[in-house]
Amino acid sequence: MPAAVRLIISTQRAPSFPAARGVPDADEAVSFIASGQLVLDEDATARYVRSALGAGTRVPEEVGAAVWCVTGGHLPALNQAVSYLTEQNDAVDGLVNTSFDARPVLDAVFSLLSEPEKTVLVRTSFLDIVTPALCDHVLQVSGSDEVIATIVAKTGALTPVSGKRGWYENNDPWPQYLQAKFRKLERSTLDTLCKRASVYLKEHDYIGQAMDCLRKAALWEELNELVGEYHLSLMFDNRFDVFKEALEKVPRHILESSPKLSIAEAWVFVKAGSVEEALRCARIARSLVDEEDPDSLQMETECLVLQSMCCGHSGDIQVGKGLIDKLLQRNQEDPGFFLSLVYNAAGCIVAREKEPDRVIGYLKNCVEVAESQGNKPACSVLCYFAARQCIDAGDLRRAEETARSARGYVGFQVGGGVEFNALPDVIAATVARKRGDFEQAERFYRASLEVLKPTSGVEFFSEAACGLALTQHAQGRTEEALQTTRSVLQLCDKYHAERPKLVVLVYLALIEFDAGRLNEVEGHVRMLRAADPASADLVNDLIAFVLVRFRFVKGQLEEARKLIEALEESLERSHRNGLLLSALVTKALVAHVAGQQGPATQTLLQALSLGCETGEIEAFVNEGATMARVLAEVQERNLLDRKQESFVRKIVQRIADLNIPEPAWRLETPSKSPLTAREREVCELLALGYSNRDISESLCVSVNTVDTHRKRIYTKLAVSSRKELVEKLSS
């Protein structure tokens, strides 16, 4: 209130505004407020209590705080509380009591209320929030709006909920006090009140609150039916949190005695990526299904869908496909949304395979089925998997287009979370990272992580978090990258998410390689070697990248070469150009550091051609100063066409901008080549098929000098022809 305005507190209702203007005053700076409308804050309440009890009374802070909590600073309740305290003043020796009990104050304020007001408070106290209409329905009365308004004016028991017009909630410590009175009602009355509230909340689409009402009254049969009726529609709206919050408070023996409750709990675990827990719940549900139950076929089908979804999360492709075949045969005549669930599971399984073109086409078909049944979360997730396949194939433009399609399915949740809305941002971030725009990538990753939660799906969350870690690492912020990755690893352990855990271990090992922490890497390698992901799963290829570098650092050059060549062959066969590019760069660097300059240059030229095609520079930039030097050497030899030359300049400039230090794992590996630096240059060009004259022009030396170098190379490498030289360098 402005300082110039005078406040007049009246014991009567404030006059209307026109009447207030009639109050004599020179500047009309007068405001009226009824005493019942005045609400004090906590400090003012404490001063009021001290003043009312007298200047000589010692009032502990907890007494003033308790009075404010009970009354909310409302004068009618405050006066009632102070009246009680005044009566008790002498008996408690100045109220000096460090364990002040607020219950008598609550009793005093509660006695201030009329019987209708007490009834509304007590008989709706099992609800977290109430509205006048809800109170009317639960109590089978009318006029609750006026009763609630009176309660709010008198006490701090009820208060409007911010941002939710028309809703009220109990202020602490009132809920516990009122619920104690509620529990003293007859059991039949309790059940009736909770059932009425559940019906009203269900009709108004507050399914979670409806479930909670039944849980509080231990009405397990009704809860079972409500969950069975609504859990699939809630899932289609991505509202897993609704039955997650309801079920986590249900006793374990109740959950494990109901197939419907166990199925709902399994869906919660599937969404979070907790495969083992989801399978456990699905197995319990299948064992509980009664063939005489009219819903038995639906429940059996759901259990199979759940198992197939778990195969999608774990990468167990063959088992998952078998389940999908069984489901499709079972539901050939079912045009309903179960078909959408089956295709959703099928898409998640196929997304683990290694043939991007075929997988993307299949996922597109799955999206069409899910869309036809209104399963928008499935559409969003399947578009995300398709975009990931595009990235693996090196088709970044198509990945962006697919992510834009996914955006058409966001914003669909009705009262649920918006986690899946972040999936297009994860794709956009990954595309930016691949192109070397690490600043933009970090912005997108951070934006997505503000929306995603581990309970949204550990795989999605870990993908975004690992992407952020790789972005931090690419910018030379290794410690931040390690901290980010280790945090995700802990989450995977917490949620028993084995497949995401393997992926995180791969990235953690690669970052620790470059940080020179080989002891830590050895521990991760042991865990990766012990893992047994499905043979067709992409995780195996990621593990291979780690093992190549690990064997190379350990001096196992031949083993490293064989492993990277096998990986290269597999990636070429399946046209996964994104991963192939990383494999070629790794192979080139391993050969370069091992002193095999011919194969290194040849492989690097392959990588540059592929990079020009895909637009990816991340794989090159991650190799830091070593890659910059190797590319500079290739430039000096005029081995690049115009497009490659422009591409190399972009890579070198990005490495220089980021000022990435030399990765530690390469510094400790000396060159094994017996050739001099000039001989290695000539050797590379010979292996690439250049004539002596071409080499002399490229290196600006005479043809005789080139011939001398050639003879020395043949002698040192124990070969007698160019064909043998190529074979020697390739071995």
C-alpha positions, 0 to 999 in steps of 0.5 A: 500500500502506498505510504500516503494511504491511511489504513483503517481496520474495521470490525465490520465488513468494508463499505463499498468503494463509492461509500468509502469515498464519502469518508471525510479526508482532505486528500481522500487517501483512505482505504477500508479493510475488514478485520476478517480480511487482514492476513499477517505474515510470519514475523507480524504473527510472532509480534502479535502473539508476543504483544497479546501475551504481554511484554513480560512473557517470554515466547520461544520462536517455535511458538510463534512459528507454530501459531502462524502455521496453524492460523495462516496469519488470519485474525479470527484464528489468530485471536482464538489461538492467542486466547488459548495461549493466554489461558495457558500462560501461567501454567507453562511458566512463560511458554518456555518449552522447546518441544511445543505441541501445536495440537492444542492450538489446532484444537482451539482454532478447529473449535472456532469453526461451525459444524458444516465447516468442520465436516468439509475439512474432516471428510475431504481431508483424504484428498490432496486438493479439493474444489467446491464441486468436488466437496459437494459431490463427496459430501452429497451436499450443496453450497460448499463454495460458501463454506470453503470461503468462510474457512479460508477467511477464518483460518489457514487450514485451506488455501488457494492453490497457485496457478490452479483456479478453483482448487484448494489444499490443506496447509501444514500441519492441518492435513495430519491433524484432520486425517487423524479425525478422518480415520476415526469415522466408521469404515463404511463411511470412509469407503463411501467418501473415497469411492465418491471422490474417485468417481468424480475425479475419474469423470474429470480425467484426474485418474491419478488422484482417483487411483490415490483415493482408492489406495488410501482406503485400501479399496484394492479391487476397485483400484485394480479395475481402474488401473486395468481400464485406464493404464493403456490410454494413459500410456498412449498419452505418455502419462506413465507418471500417473500410475507410477505415483499411484502404484509405488505406494501400494503394498508389494503383496497387493501388487504381486497378487493382481495381474493388472497391477503387475502389468501396469507396473511393468509398463512403468519399468519398460518406459524407464528402461529397467528391463529386468524389473519389467520382465519380472513384473510381466512374468508375475502377471502371466502367472496370475492370469486366470483363463476364466477372466474375460480380460485374460486374452488381453492381459496375455497379449500385453505380457507378450508385448512387454516381453518384446519391448524388453527385447527392444531395450536389451537388443535381444533381436532374435527372441524379440522377433519371435515374440512379434511373429507370435503377436501378429498371428494372435492379433490378425483380427484385432484392428485396435491399438494393440496392433500399435503396441505390437508394431511399436515393440517391433520397431524398437527391436528392429532399430537395433539391427545393422541395416539402416536402409531396411530398418528406416523403411520398417520404422516408417511402416511402424509409425504409420500403424501407430499414427493410425491408432493415435499412439503418438508417443510411439510415433515420436519414439519410432521417428527418433530411432529412425533418425538415429539410423540415418545418423549411423548411415551418415545421412545427416540431412535425412536425420534432420527431416526425420526429426522434423517429422517427430516434432509433429507428434510432440505436445500431445500429452494431456496432463502428463509429462512432455519428455518425448518432446525433447527427442527431436532436440537430441537428434538436432544436437547429434547432427550439429555435433557430427558437423563440428558445431559443438556450441550449438550441439551443447545448447540442444543437448542441455535444452533436451536434458532440462526436459528429459528425466531418467524415468522418461527412459534411461536410453533417451536420457543417457543418449542425450547426456553422453552426447553432451559429454562427447561435445564437452570432450570435443571442446577440450573440456575432458574433466567435465566430460568425464563427470557427465559420463560417470553420472550417467553410468550411476543412473544406469546402475540405479535403473538396471539399464544394461544396454545403455550402461554398455554404451556409456562405458564405451564413451567413458573408456574413449574419453579416458583414453584421451585423458591418459587414464589407462588404469581406469580404461582397463577396468572398463574393458574388462566389463565390456569384454564380459558383456554379451549383447545380442550378436546383431546389436550395434553395441558390439561395434561400439565395443570394438572401437574401444578394443582396437585402441586398447590393443594398440596401446598395449602394443598388440598391433596385429590384433588391433589391425585385424579387429578394425579391418573386420569392423570396417568390412562389417560397416561397409557391408551394411552401409553404415557410413557414419560408423564407417567414417569413425572406423576409417579415421581410427584405422588411419591413425593407428597405422600412422602412429605405427609408422605404416605411412602408406596404408595410413594415407590410403585409409585417410583419403578414403575417410576424407572422401566419405566425410565429404559425402556425409558432411561429418567432421567430428571423427577427424576433429576428435583426433586433435593435433595429430590429425591436423599434422597428418592432414597438413602433410597430405595437403603438401603432397597435393593428394586432394581434389578441390572438394577434399581440400576445402573439407580438410581446411574446415577440419584443420581450422576447427581443430585450431579453434578448439585448441585440443591437446594431443590425446595421451594414448598416442603420445606413448606409442613410438613409431615402428617404421625403419624408414626416414620421414622422406622415405615414408613420404615416397613410400606412401606415394608409391603404394598409391600407384604414383609414378616416379615422375609424379612423385618427383613433381609432388615432392619437388625433387629429381626423378633420380632422387625418387629412384634412390629413395625407392631402392632404399625403401625396398631394401629396408622393407625386404621387398623387390617390387611395388606389388610386394611393397603394397602387400607388405604395407597392407599386412 
